[in-house]
């Protein structure tokens, strides 16, 4: 027995080390990035990257396109492709039917007014320094009705950044930066910290949802008055004129906002100019200031230097403004992207020096695509393309049918807020008529108007009575019972309203057509190998993929898929 025991013990001792090593190796957690950087380029249609790639340098867009996992066939699956809708979809991995952001503005029936997507009267803009008012000027292309309070509370799902905070019990550092408040607040989520650019003060600001007082480094950065370096300067072409890709687009439309017109150079004006800060955001300067602030944040908050993964979201807004003002087939659009390419290279260089790109996962996408300016498209043969006059919706035919069938006048129609017609439910209820009947009449009359492709009632959307087509599915994915309107309008391709709060613009987005849904999705850095993927995906897949890679819970409403090329390269 003793010899058997000795043999057993010897055998056990012999196999113990190898078994222990194997168990240890199996139990080791996979490597995680020290930092996740989410870059969003507002209004970057997917093809614009390949169109202008030959004019990009090294280290910016080319680094992502050549060294990353590059998805070339990513499309949003919701109908209203506006800024807040796309940003929150990127953050939550879900469409507006889940996260609730159905548009940049919507009619709140409880407040009986239009509300802005991230407005919150429980909070106010945080004052800075010696009681200086830092209230933000509203985006000139998207004014709101009430107040300056801002928070992520209107977002009805958790974001990737929220789940990251929960997974680390608040130890992950989470920050978001943009020119636009909605660009920063959406990606920062409920648990992060968000900063955005105030056109009223030319500072990066926040609300008291996030802080009770500004960090010292923010006050010091703002005190240095970085925007002042553009005072008296001009936005000039970066390259020689013959190196640009396209000829200038159609000039039938006139752009003249804050001194900008259709010809280079574009003067920023003196810092004392009333719209000085606005001109900065309508040009590459807006992105450069955003990157400057983000780089300072990286340093001061020591991102990527901790036990848990940190997160930085940077949303660059200038491309969206430039396309609105000049169109996507313009020298301004190409030059702005060339300048943004250099700005990204500078940001990535700082990340590499501080954290290392092999320790950082970078993901780039956009909140929506963009169309060409309608006159430009029409000139090239797309005769349907035109600017739509909102007054055409309230024509006499509509008034006559409302009166004849229901005894109602135009007071039954409250307003139009992209993409919805909102009806006056109280007036209709008092008339004794059913709401869905009135919706049907409005939709029928809208379909007769030149420029309107589809008009769908909320009643039909709720009861799944629309045809099972791609466009109709996108419209359904935009529906939220508390926020959507009564009739959803889809205009013809490259047809849209070119007026934003009295400003005449070259083009705008917000449709379910492919030019507005198609955006780039690129993951780079960390352990990823270069790959081009043409398989159809959705930007909703980004948040679930980030969550899966880090081994954390997916955002609460996520509908996106996990991208195998990112999680299991």
C-alpha positions as CSV (number, residue, x, y, z in Angstrom):
1,X,0.0,0.0,0.0
2,X,2.8,2.4,0.8
3,X,4.3,1.9,-2.7
4,X,1.0,2.6,-4.3
5,X,0.6,5.7,-2.1
6,X,4.1,6.8,-3.1
7,X,3.3,6.3,-6.7
8,X,0.0,8.2,-6.5
9,X,1.6,11.1,-4.6
10,X,4.5,11.2,-7.0
11,X,2.2,11.2,-10.0
12,X,0.1,13.9,-8.4
13,X,3.1,16.0,-7.7
14,X,4.4,15.5,-11.2
15,X,1.2,16.7,-12.8
16,X,0.4,19.5,-10.3
17,X,2.7,22.2,-11.8
18,X,1.4,21.8,-15.4
19,X,-2.2,21.6,-14.2
20,X,-1.7,24.7,-12.1
21,X,-0.2,26.6,-15.0
22,X,-2.9,25.6,-17.4
23,X,-5.6,26.6,-14.9
24,X,-3.9,29.9,-14.3
25,X,-3.6,30.6,-18.0
26,X,-7.3,29.7,-18.6
27,X,-8.4,32.0,-15.7
28,X,-6.4,35.1,-17.0
29,X,-8.7,37.8,-18.0
30,X,-8.3,39.0,-21.6
31,X,-6.5,42.3,-22.1
32,X,-8.7,45.4,-22.0
33,X,-7.9,48.8,-23.4
34,X,-6.8,51.5,-21.0
35,X,-8.8,54.1,-22.9
36,X,-11.7,54.1,-25.3
37,X,-12.0,57.1,-27.5
38,X,-15.2,57.6,-29.5
39,X,-14.9,60.1,-32.3
40,X,-18.1,61.3,-34.0
41,X,-17.9,63.6,-37.0
42,X,-21.2,65.3,-37.3
43,X,-22.8,64.8,-40.8
44,X,-20.0,62.7,-42.3
45,X,-21.5,60.7,-45.1
46,X,-19.5,57.5,-45.6
47,X,-18.3,58.1,-49.2
48,X,-16.8,61.5,-48.3
49,X,-13.8,59.7,-46.7
50,X,-12.9,57.7,-49.8
51,X,-13.7,60.7,-52.0
52,X,-11.2,63.0,-50.3
53,X,-8.7,60.4,-49.0
54,X,-6.0,61.3,-51.6
55,X,-5.8,64.8,-49.9
56,X,-5.5,63.4,-46.4
57,X,-2.1,63.2,-44.6
58,X,-0.8,60.5,-42.3
59,X,-2.0,59.8,-38.8
60,X,-5.6,61.0,-39.1
61,X,-8.4,59.6,-41.3
62,X,-5.8,57.5,-43.1
63,X,-4.6,55.9,-39.9
64,X,-8.2,54.8,-39.2
65,X,-9.0,53.7,-42.8
66,X,-5.7,51.8,-43.4
67,X,-5.0,50.4,-39.9
68,X,-8.4,49.8,-38.5
69,X,-11.4,47.5,-39.0
70,X,-13.3,49.6,-41.6
71,X,-17.0,49.0,-42.1
72,X,-18.0,50.5,-45.4
73,X,-21.7,49.5,-45.4
74,X,-23.1,51.0,-42.1
75,X,-26.6,52.5,-42.2
76,X,-28.9,53.8,-39.6
77,X,-32.3,52.1,-39.3
78,X,-34.4,55.1,-38.2
79,X,-36.1,57.7,-40.3
80,X,-35.2,61.1,-38.8
81,X,-31.5,61.3,-39.3
82,X,-30.9,64.4,-37.1
83,X,-28.0,65.2,-34.8
84,X,-29.4,64.2,-31.4
85,X,-31.1,61.1,-32.8
86,X,-27.8,59.8,-34.3
87,X,-25.6,60.7,-31.3
88,X,-27.9,59.0,-28.8
89,X,-28.2,56.0,-31.1
90,X,-24.4,55.7,-31.1
91,X,-24.4,56.0,-27.3
92,X,-27.2,53.5,-26.5
93,X,-27.0,51.1,-29.4
94,X,-30.7,51.5,-30.1
95,X,-33.1,53.5,-32.3
96,X,-35.3,56.4,-31.2
97,X,-38.3,54.1,-30.6
98,X,-36.2,52.9,-27.6
99,X,-34.1,55.8,-26.4
100,X,-36.9,58.4,-27.1
101,X,-34.9,61.1,-28.9
102,X,-37.2,61.3,-32.0
103,X,-35.9,64.6,-33.2
104,X,-33.8,67.7,-32.3
105,X,-37.0,69.1,-31.0
106,X,-40.5,67.7,-30.4
107,X,-43.8,68.9,-29.1
108,X,-44.3,68.1,-25.4
109,X,-48.0,67.8,-24.9
110,X,-47.7,68.1,-21.1
111,X,-45.8,71.4,-21.4
112,X,-47.8,72.5,-24.5
113,X,-44.7,73.7,-26.3
114,X,-41.7,72.6,-28.3
115,X,-38.9,71.2,-26.2
116,X,-35.2,70.9,-27.1
117,X,-33.7,67.4,-26.8
118,X,-31.4,67.9,-23.8
119,X,-33.2,70.8,-22.1
120,X,-33.9,70.3,-18.4
121,X,-35.4,73.0,-16.2
122,X,-34.2,71.2,-13.1
123,X,-30.7,72.4,-13.9
124,X,-28.9,75.6,-15.2
125,X,-25.7,76.5,-16.8
126,X,-22.8,76.4,-14.3
127,X,-21.3,79.9,-13.5
128,X,-17.6,80.3,-13.8
129,X,-15.1,82.5,-12.0
130,X,-16.4,85.5,-10.0
131,X,-20.1,84.8,-10.7
132,X,-19.8,85.4,-14.4
133,X,-22.9,84.2,-16.2
134,X,-22.0,81.4,-18.6
135,X,-25.4,80.7,-20.1
136,X,-25.0,79.2,-23.5
137,X,-26.2,80.7,-26.7
138,X,-28.5,78.4,-28.5
139,X,-27.2,76.8,-31.7
140,X,-28.2,79.3,-34.4
141,X,-29.6,76.4,-36.6
142,X,-31.7,74.9,-33.7
143,X,-33.2,77.5,-31.4
144,X,-35.4,76.3,-28.5
145,X,-38.3,77.7,-26.7
146,X,-37.3,77.8,-23.0
147,X,-34.4,77.9,-20.6
148,X,-30.7,77.1,-20.6
149,X,-30.8,74.0,-18.3
150,X,-29.1,71.0,-19.9
151,X,-28.8,67.4,-18.8
152,X,-29.0,63.8,-20.2
153,X,-32.2,63.0,-18.3
154,X,-34.4,63.0,-21.4
155,X,-32.4,60.0,-22.8
156,X,-34.5,57.0,-21.9
157,X,-31.9,54.3,-22.1
158,X,-28.5,53.8,-20.5
159,X,-25.5,54.5,-22.7
160,X,-22.2,52.5,-23.1
161,X,-20.5,55.1,-20.9
162,X,-23.2,54.6,-18.2
163,X,-22.6,50.9,-18.2
164,X,-18.8,51.5,-18.0
165,X,-19.3,53.6,-14.9
166,X,-21.5,51.0,-13.3
167,X,-19.0,48.2,-14.1
168,X,-16.2,50.1,-12.3
169,X,-18.4,51.4,-9.5
170,X,-17.6,54.9,-10.7
171,X,-13.9,54.5,-11.0
172,X,-13.7,54.8,-14.8
173,X,-13.2,58.4,-15.9
174,X,-15.8,59.4,-18.4
175,X,-15.8,62.6,-20.4
176,X,-17.4,64.0,-23.5
177,X,-16.6,67.2,-25.5
178,X,-18.2,68.9,-28.5
179,X,-19.1,72.3,-29.9
180,X,-22.8,71.3,-29.6
181,X,-24.4,70.6,-26.2
182,X,-26.3,67.7,-27.6
183,X,-23.2,66.2,-29.1
184,X,-21.4,66.2,-25.8
185,X,-24.3,65.3,-23.4
186,X,-25.5,62.3,-25.5
187,X,-22.2,60.4,-25.5
188,X,-21.2,61.4,-22.0
189,X,-24.4,59.7,-20.8
190,X,-26.0,60.0,-17.4
191,X,-22.8,59.1,-15.5
192,X,-20.1,61.0,-17.3
193,X,-19.0,64.6,-17.5
194,X,-19.8,66.7,-20.6
195,X,-18.4,70.0,-21.9
196,X,-19.5,72.1,-24.9
197,X,-18.7,75.4,-26.5
198,X,-20.8,78.5,-25.6
199,X,-21.2,80.8,-28.5
200,X,-22.3,83.5,-26.0
201,X,-19.0,83.5,-24.2
202,X,-16.5,81.6,-26.4
203,X,-15.8,79.2,-23.6
204,X,-16.3,75.5,-23.0
205,X,-19.1,75.2,-20.4
206,X,-21.2,72.7,-18.6
207,X,-24.3,72.6,-16.4
208,X,-24.8,72.0,-12.7
209,X,-26.0,68.5,-13.5
210,X,-22.3,67.6,-13.8
211,X,-20.5,69.9,-11.4
212,X,-21.1,72.4,-8.6
213,X,-18.0,74.3,-9.7
214,X,-15.7,74.1,-12.6
215,X,-12.4,72.1,-12.3
216,X,-9.5,74.5,-11.9
217,X,-8.0,73.4,-15.2
218,X,-11.2,74.3,-17.1
219,X,-11.2,77.8,-15.6
220,X,-7.6,78.3,-16.5
221,X,-8.0,77.0,-20.0
222,X,-11.0,79.3,-20.6
223,X,-9.1,82.3,-19.1
224,X,-6.4,81.8,-21.8
225,X,-9.0,82.9,-24.5
226,X,-8.0,80.4,-27.1
227,X,-10.6,81.5,-29.6
228,X,-9.0,84.9,-29.7
229,X,-6.1,83.6,-31.9
230,X,-8.5,83.5,-34.9
231,X,-9.4,87.2,-34.4
232,X,-8.8,89.1,-37.6
233,X,-7.9,85.9,-39.5
234,X,-9.5,84.2,-42.4
235,X,-10.4,80.6,-43.4
236,X,-8.3,80.1,-46.5
237,X,-7.8,77.1,-48.7
238,X,-5.3,74.7,-47.2
239,X,-4.0,73.4,-50.5
240,X,-3.4,74.8,-54.0
241,X,-6.7,75.3,-55.8
242,X,-6.0,72.6,-58.5
243,X,-5.5,69.9,-55.9
244,X,-9.1,69.8,-54.8
245,X,-11.4,67.1,-55.9
246,X,-14.5,68.7,-57.2
247,X,-15.4,71.9,-58.9
248,X,-17.5,74.3,-56.8
249,X,-21.1,73.4,-56.7
250,X,-24.2,75.2,-57.9
251,X,-24.2,78.9,-56.7
252,X,-27.9,79.6,-57.3
253,X,-28.4,79.7,-53.5
254,X,-26.8,82.5,-51.5
255,X,-25.0,81.9,-48.3
256,X,-24.3,85.0,-46.2
257,X,-24.2,84.2,-42.5
258,X,-22.1,86.3,-40.1
259,X,-20.1,87.6,-43.0
260,X,-19.5,84.2,-44.7
261,X,-20.4,83.9,-48.4
262,X,-19.7,81.5,-51.2
263,X,-16.1,82.5,-51.9
264,X,-12.8,81.9,-50.2
265,X,-11.4,83.4,-48.1
266,X,-14.0,83.5,-45.3
267,X,-13.2,86.2,-42.7
268,X,-13.7,85.3,-39.0
269,X,-13.9,89.0,-38.1
270,X,-12.5,90.6,-35.0
271,X,-13.2,89.0,-31.6
272,X,-15.5,92.0,-30.9
273,X,-17.8,91.0,-33.8
274,X,-21.2,90.0,-32.5
275,X,-21.2,86.7,-34.4
276,X,-17.5,86.0,-34.0
277,X,-17.9,82.7,-32.1
278,X,-20.5,81.6,-34.6
279,X,-18.1,82.1,-37.5
280,X,-15.6,79.9,-35.7
281,X,-18.1,77.0,-35.5
282,X,-19.0,77.4,-39.2
283,X,-15.4,76.6,-40.1
284,X,-12.4,74.3,-39.2
285,X,-11.7,76.5,-36.2
286,X,-14.6,75.0,-34.3
287,X,-13.1,71.5,-34.6
288,X,-9.6,72.8,-33.8
289,X,-10.8,74.4,-30.5
290,X,-12.7,71.2,-29.7
291,X,-9.5,69.1,-30.1
292,X,-7.5,71.7,-28.1
293,X,-9.9,71.3,-25.2
294,X,-10.0,67.5,-25.5
295,X,-6.2,67.3,-25.5
296,X,-6.0,69.5,-22.4
297,X,-8.7,67.2,-20.7
298,X,-6.7,64.1,-21.6
299,X,-3.6,65.6,-19.8
300,X,-5.3,67.2,-16.8
301,X,-7.5,64.2,-16.0
302,X,-4.7,61.7,-16.8
303,X,-7.0,59.5,-18.9
304,X,-5.8,56.0,-19.6
305,X,-3.6,55.9,-16.5
306,X,-5.9,54.0,-14.2
307,X,-6.8,50.4,-13.2
308,X,-10.2,50.7,-15.0
309,X,-10.8,51.6,-18.6
310,X,-11.4,55.3,-19.1
311,X,-13.6,56.8,-21.9
312,X,-13.4,60.0,-23.9
313,X,-16.0,61.0,-26.5
314,X,-15.2,63.8,-28.9
315,X,-17.9,65.0,-31.3
316,X,-16.6,67.3,-34.1
317,X,-19.4,69.6,-35.3
318,X,-17.9,71.8,-38.0
319,X,-18.6,69.4,-40.9
320,X,-22.3,69.5,-40.2
321,X,-22.4,73.3,-40.1
322,X,-20.2,73.6,-43.2
323,X,-22.5,71.2,-45.2
324,X,-25.6,73.1,-44.0
325,X,-24.1,76.4,-45.2
326,X,-22.3,75.4,-48.4
327,X,-23.4,71.8,-49.3
328,X,-21.5,68.6,-49.5
329,X,-20.2,69.3,-53.1
330,X,-18.3,72.4,-52.1
331,X,-14.7,73.4,-51.6
332,X,-15.6,74.3,-48.1
333,X,-16.7,70.8,-47.3
334,X,-13.5,69.2,-48.7
335,X,-11.2,71.8,-47.1
336,X,-12.9,71.4,-43.8
337,X,-12.3,67.7,-43.8
338,X,-8.7,68.2,-44.8
339,X,-8.3,70.4,-41.8
340,X,-10.1,67.9,-39.6
341,X,-7.8,65.2,-40.8
342,X,-4.9,67.2,-39.5
343,X,-6.7,67.9,-36.2
344,X,-7.4,64.2,-35.7
345,X,-3.7,63.4,-36.3
346,X,-2.8,65.8,-33.6
347,X,-5.3,64.3,-31.2
348,X,-4.2,60.7,-31.9
349,X,-0.5,61.8,-31.5
350,X,-1.3,63.0,-28.0
351,X,-3.2,59.8,-27.2
352,X,-0.2,57.7,-28.4
353,X,2.3,59.7,-26.3
354,X,0.1,59.6,-23.2
355,X,-1.5,56.1,-23.3
356,X,-0.2,54.4,-26.5
357,X,-2.4,53.5,-29.4
358,X,-1.9,49.8,-28.7
359,X,-3.6,50.5,-25.3
360,X,-6.4,52.6,-26.8
361,X,-9.4,51.5,-28.7
362,X,-10.6,54.3,-31.1
363,X,-14.0,54.1,-32.8
364,X,-15.1,56.7,-35.4
365,X,-18.5,57.1,-36.9
366,X,-21.1,59.9,-37.7
367,X,-24.5,60.8,-36.4
368,X,-26.0,61.0,-39.9
369,X,-25.1,61.5,-43.5
370,X,-25.9,64.5,-45.7
371,X,-27.4,65.3,-49.2
372,X,-26.1,67.6,-51.8
373,X,-27.6,71.0,-52.1
374,X,-30.9,70.6,-54.0
375,X,-30.0,73.1,-56.8
376,X,-26.7,71.3,-57.3
377,X,-28.5,67.9,-57.6
378,X,-31.2,69.3,-59.9
379,X,-28.5,70.9,-62.1
380,X,-27.0,67.4,-62.5
381,X,-30.3,65.9,-63.7
382,X,-32.1,64.9,-60.5
383,X,-35.2,66.9,-61.3
384,X,-37.1,65.8,-58.1
385,X,-34.6,67.6,-55.9
386,X,-35.9,71.0,-54.7
387,X,-36.4,73.1,-51.7
388,X,-39.7,72.5,-50.0
389,X,-41.9,75.4,-48.9
390,X,-43.5,74.6,-45.5
391,X,-46.4,76.9,-46.4
392,X,-47.5,74.3,-49.0
393,X,-48.5,72.0,-46.1
394,X,-51.2,74.3,-45.0
395,X,-53.0,74.9,-48.3
396,X,-56.7,75.5,-48.9
397,X,-57.3,71.9,-49.8
398,X,-56.4,70.9,-46.3
399,X,-58.6,73.7,-44.8
400,X,-61.5,72.7,-46.9
401,X,-61.4,69.0,-46.0
402,X,-61.0,69.8,-42.3
403,X,-64.0,72.1,-42.4
404,X,-66.2,69.8,-44.6
405,X,-65.6,66.5,-42.8
406,X,-65.1,67.7,-39.2
407,X,-66.1,71.3,-38.9
408,X,-62.6,72.1,-38.0
409,X,-60.3,74.9,-39.1
410,X,-56.5,75.1,-39.2
411,X,-56.3,75.4,-35.5
412,X,-56.6,71.7,-35.5
413,X,-53.0,71.7,-36.7
414,X,-50.5,72.8,-34.0
415,X,-47.2,72.8,-35.9
416,X,-44.7,70.9,-38.0
417,X,-41.4,69.9,-36.2
418,X,-39.2,67.7,-38.4
419,X,-40.4,65.1,-39.3
420,X,-43.8,65.3,-37.6
421,X,-47.1,67.2,-38.0
422,X,-48.5,67.7,-34.5
423,X,-52.3,68.1,-34.2
424,X,-54.3,69.9,-31.5
425,X,-55.8,67.0,-29.6
426,X,-57.9,69.1,-27.4
427,X,-59.6,70.9,-30.3
428,X,-60.2,67.6,-32.1
429,X,-61.5,66.0,-28.9
430,X,-64.0,68.8,-28.4
431,X,-65.3,68.4,-31.9
432,X,-66.3,64.9,-31.1
433,X,-64.3,63.4,-33.9
434,X,-61.8,60.5,-33.7
435,X,-58.2,61.6,-33.8
436,X,-57.2,58.8,-36.3
437,X,-59.8,60.1,-38.8
438,X,-58.3,63.6,-38.7
439,X,-54.8,62.1,-39.0
440,X,-55.9,60.2,-42.1
441,X,-57.2,63.3,-43.8
442,X,-54.0,65.3,-43.1
443,X,-51.9,62.4,-44.5
444,X,-54.0,62.1,-47.6
445,X,-53.8,65.8,-48.4
446,X,-50.0,65.8,-47.7
447,X,-49.4,63.0,-50.2
448,X,-50.9,65.2,-52.9
449,X,-48.3,67.9,-52.4
450,X,-45.4,68.1,-54.8
451,X,-42.3,67.1,-52.9
452,X,-43.9,64.8,-50.4
453,X,-43.0,61.1,-50.9
454,X,-44.9,59.6,-48.0
455,X,-47.2,60.7,-45.2
456,X,-47.9,58.1,-42.5
457,X,-50.3,58.5,-39.6
458,X,-49.3,57.5,-36.0
459,X,-52.4,55.4,-35.9
460,X,-51.2,53.3,-38.8
461,X,-47.7,53.1,-37.5
462,X,-48.9,51.9,-34.1
463,X,-51.2,49.3,-35.7
464,X,-48.5,48.1,-38.2
465,X,-50.7,49.1,-41.1
466,X,-48.0,50.4,-43.4
467,X,-46.3,48.5,-46.2
468,X,-43.3,46.4,-45.2
469,X,-40.7,48.4,-47.0
470,X,-37.3,49.7,-45.8
471,X,-38.5,53.3,-45.6
472,X,-41.6,52.3,-43.6
473,X,-39.5,50.2,-41.2
474,X,-37.2,53.2,-40.6
475,X,-40.3,55.4,-39.8
476,X,-41.6,52.8,-37.4
477,X,-38.2,52.7,-35.6
478,X,-38.5,56.5,-35.1
479,X,-41.9,56.2,-33.3
480,X,-42.1,56.9,-29.6
481,X,-45.6,57.1,-28.1
482,X,-44.9,60.1,-25.8
483,X,-42.9,62.2,-28.2
484,X,-43.8,61.4,-31.8
485,X,-46.3,63.5,-33.7
486,X,-49.5,62.6,-35.6
487,X,-48.3,62.4,-39.2
488,X,-44.8,61.5,-40.3
489,X,-43.6,63.2,-43.5
490,X,-41.0,61.9,-45.9
491,X,-39.9,64.3,-48.6
492,X,-38.7,63.2,-52.0
493,X,-35.0,62.4,-52.3
494,X,-32.8,65.5,-51.9
495,X,-35.9,67.6,-51.3
496,X,-36.1,69.4,-47.9
497,X,-36.9,72.6,-46.2
498,X,-33.9,74.9,-46.4
499,X,-34.9,77.3,-43.7
500,X,-33.7,77.0,-40.1
501,X,-35.1,79.7,-37.8
502,X,-35.0,82.2,-40.6
503,X,-31.6,81.2,-41.9
504,X,-31.4,80.2,-45.5
505,X,-29.1,77.2,-45.8
506,X,-27.7,75.2,-48.7
507,X,-28.7,71.7,-47.5
508,X,-30.0,69.7,-44.5
509,X,-30.4,66.1,-43.4
510,X,-33.2,64.2,-41.6
511,X,-34.5,61.8,-44.2
512,X,-34.6,58.0,-44.4
513,X,-32.8,58.0,-47.8
514,X,-29.5,56.3,-48.0
515,X,-27.4,59.5,-48.3
516,X,-28.6,60.4,-44.8
517,X,-28.3,57.0,-43.3
518,X,-25.0,55.9,-44.7
519,X,-22.0,56.6,-42.3
520,X,-18.6,55.2,-41.7
521,X,-17.8,52.9,-38.8
522,X,-14.1,52.3,-38.0
523,X,-12.5,50.6,-35.0
524,X,-8.7,51.1,-34.7
525,X,-5.9,50.8,-32.2
526,X,-5.6,48.3,-29.3
527,X,-5.0,44.7,-30.7
528,X,-7.0,45.1,-33.9
529,X,-5.6,44.2,-37.3
530,X,-6.5,46.1,-40.5
531,X,-9.6,44.8,-42.3
532,X,-12.2,46.2,-44.7
533,X,-15.7,44.8,-44.1
534,X,-18.5,45.3,-46.6
535,X,-21.2,43.4,-44.7
536,X,-24.2,45.5,-43.8
537,X,-24.1,46.7,-40.2
538,X,-25.8,49.5,-38.2
539,X,-24.1,52.1,-36.0
540,X,-26.3,50.7,-33.2
541,X,-23.7,47.8,-33.2
542,X,-20.9,50.1,-31.8
543,X,-22.1,50.3,-28.2
544,X,-22.8,46.5,-27.8
545,X,-19.4,45.7,-29.4
546,X,-17.6,48.1,-27.0
547,X,-19.5,46.6,-24.0
548,X,-18.8,43.0,-25.1
549,X,-15.1,43.7,-25.7
550,X,-14.8,45.1,-22.1
551,X,-17.0,42.3,-20.6
552,X,-19.6,44.7,-19.2
553,X,-23.4,44.9,-19.5
554,X,-24.9,46.2,-22.7
555,X,-26.9,49.5,-22.6
556,X,-30.3,48.8,-21.3
557,X,-32.2,49.3,-24.5
558,X,-29.5,48.1,-27.0
559,X,-30.7,46.4,-30.1
560,X,-27.4,46.3,-32.0
561,X,-25.3,43.3,-32.7
562,X,-21.8,42.5,-31.5
563,X,-19.3,42.9,-34.3
564,X,-17.2,39.8,-34.4
565,X,-14.2,41.5,-36.2
566,X,-13.9,43.8,-33.1
567,X,-14.6,41.4,-30.3
568,X,-13.1,38.2,-31.8
569,X,-10.5,39.5,-34.3
